[in-house]
Amino acid sequence: IPNDPRPAFRPSGIRIGTPAMTTRGVKSKDMIQIVDFIDQAIKKRDNPDSLAEIKAQVRDFALRFPLP
């Protein structure tokens, strides 16, 4: 978060470590899916079944980008 007055461990918003993602081969088009996962999880945060489904989708997505 550019110019965030708060410390890294208490940010004003969500910080996403893009260097770690690009190391795994994530491209800008893949970021759209990552943002969608985050959006869905926030919107459905009170629904454990929905969160379990999102978790499974994230797991499948992440398997496409193995650690180097």
C-alpha positions in Angstrom: 0.0 0.0 0.0 1.9 3.0 -1.2 2.6 5.6 1.5 0.6 3.6 4.1 1.2 5.3 7.4 0.6 2.0 9.3 3.3 -0.6 9.8 3.5 -3.7 7.6 2.0 -6.0 10.2 -1.0 -3.7 10.7 -1.7 -2.3 7.3 -4.6 -0.2 6.2 -5.6 -2.8 3.6 -4.6 -6.1 2.1 -0.9 -6.4 1.1 -0.2 -9.0 -1.6 3.4 -10.2 -2.1 3.6 -10.0 -5.9 7.4 -10.8 -6.0 6.7 -14.2 -4.5 3.9 -14.8 -7.0 5.9 -13.8 -10.0 8.7 -16.1 -8.8 6.2 -18.9 -9.2 5.2 -17.8 -12.7 2.0 -15.9 -11.9 1.2 -13.4 -14.7 -0.9 -10.3 -14.5 -3.9 -12.1 -16.0 -3.7 -14.6 -13.1 -3.9 -11.8 -10.6 -7.5 -11.2 -11.7 -8.4 -14.7 -10.4 -6.5 -14.0 -7.2 -8.4 -10.8 -6.6 -11.6 -12.7 -7.3 -10.7 -15.3 -4.6 -10.1 -12.5 -2.1 -13.3 -10.8 -3.1 -15.3 -14.0 -2.7 -13.8 -14.8 0.6 -14.5 -11.4 2.1 -18.1 -11.4 0.8 -18.7 -15.0 2.1 -16.7 -14.8 5.3 -19.7 -15.9 7.4 -20.4 -19.0 5.3 -18.1 -21.9 6.2 -19.3 -24.1 3.2 -18.5 -21.3 0.7 -15.2 -20.7 2.3 -14.3 -24.4 2.1 -15.2 -24.3 -1.6 -13.1 -21.2 -2.2 -10.2 -22.8 -0.3 -10.4 -25.8 -2.6 -10.4 -23.6 -5.7 -7.4 -21.7 -4.4 -5.5 -24.9 -3.7 -6.2 -26.1 -7.3 -5.1 -22.7 -8.7 -1.9 -22.7 -6.6 -0.9 -26.1 -7.9 -0.6 -24.6 -11.3 2.3 -22.5 -10.0 4.8 -24.8 -8.2 7.6 -23.4 -6.1 10.8 -23.1 -8.1 
